[in-house]
């Protein structure tokens, strides 16, 4: 996300206060207004980890010579 959401009551940028993981690869991002303390929650899908998964695969076995 590029910028935090704007509070519609105070017209200022909210502050990210928590990110909570949920089921099915989603997160709940919670933003709070520092002036009126109103809460804004945004559900986002987590980024794919396919490129990271490849790093954890077993490397191919090589025949060694002794």
N, C-alpha and C positions, 0 to 999 in steps of 0.2 A: 504494500500500500504506500503510495507516494506521500500523502499528508494525512494528518489526523482530521477527523470530522469536526466541523464547526458547530458550536452550540447555537441552536436556533433562538434561544432566549437571550443570550448574552453577546452573541456574535463574536466569540473568541474560539481559538483552537482548543479542543479537548486534549487531555493527557491520557496516554495508554497506561492503565493501572494493572491489567492482568491479561494473560492468555491461558485459557483452559482447554486442554484437549478433550475431544468427545469421540464418540464412535464414528466409524466409517470415514476416517481420515479427514475430519473437520476440526476446527478450533473455534472457540468463542473469544473474540477480542473485546475487552471491556474498556471503554473510555469514560473519563469523568471530567466534568467542567470544574475548573478550580474556583469559579465564582459562585455558581448556584448549586454545585454538587450533583447535578443531574447526571444520570448514567445513560450511555449509549452502548448497546451490544451489537456486535457484527459477527456473523457466522461466516467463516472462510474455509475453503478447501485447502488442505495442506499441499505443498508442492510435492511433485513426484520425486521419489528417491531412486529412480531407476539407475541413474548414473552412479550413485553411491553404492547401490547393491552390487554392482559389478566389482567394486574394490574388495568386497568381502568374500567373493567366490574363491574356491580353492584354485591355486595356480596349476597349470597343466604339469603333470609329472614328466620328468625327463629321465631317460635311461642314462645312468652314470657309468663310467668305466673306472675300474680299480686296478 
